[in-house]
Amino acid sequence: MNEPVKIAFITNLCPTYRVKAFQGLAKRYDVDFYFYCRPEDSRVSHLEIVSDAERFHYLTTAQILMRLFTQNYPVVIKCSNGKYITLLSFLTAKLMRKKFIFWHSMWYTPQTLFRRFSMPVLKWIFKYSDAVVVYGEHGKKYLESHGVEPRKIFIAWQSVDNELFAKAVPAKALSTIRGARAAAGKKVVLFVGRFVEEKGVSYLIEAVAQLKDDGLCLMLVGEGPLKEALEKQCVENRLDCFVFVGKVPNSELYKYYALADVFVLPSITTREFKEPWGLVVNEAMNQGTPVVVTDAVGAGVGGLVQEGVNGFVVPERDSQSLSVALRKIISDDALRAAMGQNAKRVIKDWTYERMVEGFTDAIAYAQGAKK
């Protein structure tokens, strides 16, 4: 029996939503995971992702590069996060004649001075990587537009813990949450995320205000620097019901998705950011919740949201189009129910196993197997 391929997997963090994917990869290969950013909040896992604690490392860039020089890794996988460690990892792998796989999350070019000067270097890494792994179809199209050979691009479909987020919620529990959040008897429009510019929450508030529906409640779960400004906007727009829930533990979010009649991720493109995916969309769909996202959301254009089937995709920064989409779902019980069932059906295929398959195909290709 052949020994599993030894791999150095280098990325910035190990957030809880990646643990099971990394566990799945560790079952197939002899993987050492290297993380170069220390965990700072509860979103980041402190769990050992493999049974051997020696496989799980928080190291400096210099320490990681030294491991690449001293350990025999036929394959190196590196995420796109990090200004310098990506290039240094790539150069080290090439110098050591190792296969380099680039896990690339972005699907646009930030309009920053650093990116303008570094783009030629990034394209060079694209060209000479042995394989590239992306989040979805949108990532593949982006790379193809920069001249990357389609045959060496592989999709590791973005996934969440479907078992957790599909948990049934008793009607009594939902009623309790509604009462506690002053949303009894109302249909709930839900947002989950950070209150920052790139999430586009102000456009969602405008859209709900345009509906002029006192039977709606806008529920916003999360925290961030724009909270006070958004609260003020809700008051100025005279929303009949709005609730800022605050931070909810990841293990409890499924209850809010179950409560919602529609979930919205209204992200926008900024100078430095464009939503790579939006895993909250996966989470909401596990509860059979229809979704509305903008065309600046990776999940919206990358293959998960199917227009008119499990949700709608609207133009970014367009509160009127967002309002129209919300009205279609809120006002049509049959459509909302059908979309909810379709959401459950579609999300069943977006699993950690499918995500790992994307990496598996990339590793095989990089080692010489045909796609």
Secondary structure, 3 states (H helix, E strand, C coil): CCCCCEEEEEECCCEHHHHHHHHHHHHHCEEEEEECCCCCCCCECCCCCCCCHHHEEECCHHHHHHHHHHCCCCEEEEECCCCCHHHHHHHHHHHCCCEEEEEECCCCCCCCHHHHHHHHHHHHHHHHCCEEEECCHHHHHHHHHCCCCHHHEEECCCCCCHHHHCCCCCHHHHHHHHHHCCCCCCEEEEEECCCCHHHCHHHHHHHHHHHCCCCEEEEEECCCCCHHHHHHHHHHCCCCCEEEEECCCHHHHHHHHHHCCEEEECCCCCCCCCECCCHHHHHHHCCCCCEEEECCEHHHHCCCCCECCCEEEECCCCHHHHHHHHHHHHHCHHHHHHHHHHHHHHHCCCCHHHHHHHHHHHHHHHCCCCC
